Amino acid sequence: MMLPRSVRRFLCLCLVTGPCALFGNAESAPVQIRKFIDQHCASCHDDVELKGNLDLSSLAKQPVDPDTLQTWIQVHDRAKSGEMPPQEAARPVTSHLDAFLKLVAEQIMETERQLVADTGRSIKRRLNRYEYENSIRDLLSIPYLQIKDSLPEDSTAHGYNKLGEALDVSHVQLARYLRTAESALREAVIPQVAKPARIQQRYYSWNQPAFTKGNGPPVRKTYPVVGLELRNDLNSRHDAKTGKWIRPLPGEHSDPDRREEEAVVMLMSTYEHVEIQFDEFRAPVSGRYRLRFSGYTVWMAPDFSNVTKGRRTEPITIYSDTPPRTLRRLGAFDFGPEPSVHELDVWLKAGETIRPDASRLVRSRPPHFQNPFLEADGMPGVAFQWMEVAGPLFESWPPPGHQLLFGETENTLDEQGRVVVESRQPARDADRLLGNFLQQAYRRPVSPADRERFLALILDSLAKGHRFMDSMIAGYTAVLISPGYLYHQAYRGPLDGHALAERLAYFLWNSPPDEELLRLAANADILNPAIQSQQVERLLDDPKSRRFVNAFLDYWLDLRHMAASGPDTELYPEYQLDDALVESLPAETQLYFLELIKGNLGVRHVVDSDFIIINERLATLYDIGGVFGAHFRPVELREESPRGGLMTQASILKVTANGTSSSPVTRGAWIMERILGDPIPPPPPAVQAIESDIRGAKTIREQLALHRSQDSCNICHVKIDPAGFALENFDVMGGWRDRYRTTNKGEGERAPGVGHNGLINRYRIGRPIDASSELPDGRSFKDIRELKQLLLSNEQQLARNLVEQLAIYATGASIRFSDRQHIEDIIRNSRPKTYGVRTLIHELVKSDLFLNK
């Protein structure tokens, strides 16, 4: 937050004043500060003059307290950093500046000590949406459960959804949590009494009605083939007499001897109007299934008269599909010119079918579209042969979630054929089952009072004539919205074993502690630093650590805003309807940060690196050759590459743009806050945001130059804009550009080519981009490569910011003035490991910041 001008004037006046004997040890600090202000500042800033609406004379007579704390912290920091007095003013005598800062710091520290003594660093908070979903998934053993979006959006404080001041609980939220909890519990109830029969069946594309629905222009049709033999006689065709489309089902004409050679060719990505599915299959019950897919790539002649062997691999994405078009991504692989089989182990929900997508191919849009992959002798396509399903795969029946809820009680069917759970001794079974459920659900020992309260609710429901199953679900629902489950359990002072296990698990798994952590908490072994270090290693090496990475990056780097805007259809046609690109953006950043943890790579990799982790779609976006296929892999960068680090990843460049244009202000402020840890205050209410001129008459640099001519604006923009200018070579989806784009009505040459949506480009090539600038300290750079090198000159600043971000996320508390020494200790201890990300995590867990509420 920018200090008021009046406060800056006060510091200028006070700090440049000549020697004075105000800082003797005989008087208390408040008295010394008050004398200093009375002698050097009060003539302008008292209750009479009140210049700048600032009465420091009255302020100095009051102790530093929660109401004035943040103002004094800002005064201290600006004075210590040398920002005040300004460069043109005389510098204060060092000894007087040091004495003033020391007194102010001591007063701030004392005030914060009192606050922490009363409440702890963090205040009591509930589970956020991410944590609640993961907790219910783990408790009920339903890994596919999606309930996060059914809960209200969490508010944020200090950038995260982990702080108590942001995570309030209203009656509306409680109602939503109640409905969501009950729905999740009923999802865990078995759908039938007998264990579902395991099927193993092959579904041939020739027998799937959805594979025959293509009509209209040839590129939007599907083509039955046997090997490389095109069977146009079985294709959809228009009947001139009736005016209707004839859609023969190729499977009715199958040759048993060549059954395994049959396939259906797609020349476009799965999209309207050709939405292929293996629609003969619907998951009979929710559970785990093993899917196998067979297919190959082809080359279709330009007149669609014959098919030859494919010339390259094609990435295939597999989705589950609940009509109408509720898709979940299950996985991806590549088909090549030779037939191949690929297997996915997945969780499906009852009623879902399977939708394959040749994701690289065109998605055509009317009215006049072309295939951007069309060459003189043809175009690429994919031949889908069959899908084989094995499942559902249950290790036991009933599955663990149902057993947790009802144990060995009797499962029967009601008059509507639905499963109901009955008990011959309902009160006894209710007590037993509830006790076990509470022990599994709560992350601390269960008190008798808790058990009695929930048991009373269940027994009351039974007394009113409700069924045993419904009464138990009512009790379980109450548990899942109770403070003992919904809230983190930590109390003022050092964390006990259970609170520490909980904090560690929700930090590195974003999930509740498992049996091993709970066992270590129960016998207090978790309080042993050596055991803590072992558990950090175990948790980071577990697949659940991906939950931590995804949730942390969603808020630190704003990846949760990935879908907030889409690329403009006129300016960026090459990105239209490109699910493979949209899905790849966050995956790159998540996998990159996972690699920093796994390899304990230094914090400098936040800014720059000699490698990236990409798939073919991102390689195409980044203009990097030799990368094929859907899978991600590390790729070494050329020395002159602008890529490497986080700032130039497409996910970051997308969330810092609006789909139409990029803004140096938005991107520059993002770098200052998220990478360097130097947040910029919001502009004054009267200042309007700068809108990019997409017609190309003025560049954003020219517009900002006019904006910065105002002193009140330049104070912040001199810090924000330089880093933002360095990223101007990247468009709204992260592609490289040397010139801006303008609309069809704007200035510049018309761009040739066809977009991913099959429509001819209409945008124009505008003015050249200037990515050079100068940092506030006078160091200049010409592009993003040089800016990265300047930022890398202060690795401690990068480490300090990352530690602070991790600490806020892990502890649910903001970084106080009195926390700074702990942060510096973590940085100092991590220096021998070049501030490795894994080391930073270890050192944070060892610190008093983490080990105390």
Secondary structure, DSSP 4 states (H G I P E B T S, - for coil): -PPPHHHHHHHHHHHTS---S---SSS-HHHHHHHHHHHHTTTTSSTTT-GGG--HHHHHTSPP-TTTHHHHHHHHHHHHHT-SS-TTSPPPPHHHHHHHHHHHHHHHHHHHHHHHHHH-SS---B--HHHHHHHHHHHHT-TT---GGGSPPPP-BTTBS--TTT----HHHHHHHHHHHHHHHHHHS-SSSSPPPPEEEEEEGGG-GGGG---SSGGGSEEEEETTEE-GGGS-EE-TTT--EE---GGGG--GGGGGGEEEEESS-SBTTB----TT---SSSEEEEEEEEEEEEEE-TTSS-EEE-SS-EEEEEEEEETTTEEEEEEEEEE-SS-EEEEEEEEE-TT-EEEEEETTS----SSS---TT-BTTBEEEEEEEEEEEEE---SSSS-HHHHHHHTT-EEEE-TTS-EEEE-SSHHHHHHHHHHHHHHHH-SSPPPHHHHHHHHHHHHHHHHTT--HHHHHHHHHHHHHTSHHHHB----SSB--HHHHHHHHHHHHTSS---HHHHHHHHTTGGGSHHHHHHHHHHHHHSTTHHHHHHHHHHHHS-GGGTTS----TTT-GGGTT-HHHHHHHHHHHHHHHHHHHHTT-BGGGGT--SEEEE-HHHHHHTT--S--SSS-EEEEPPTT-S--SSTTSHHHHHHTB-SS-B-HHHHHHHIIIIIS----PPPPTTPPPPPP-TTSSS-HHHHHHHHHTSHHHHHHHHHHHHHHHHTTTB-TTS-B-SEEEE-TTSSSEEPPSB-TTSPBP--EEEEEP---EE-TTS-EESSHHHHHHHHTT-HHHHHHHHHHHHHHHHHSS---GGGHHHHHHHHHHHGGGTTBHHHHHHHHHHSHHHHB-
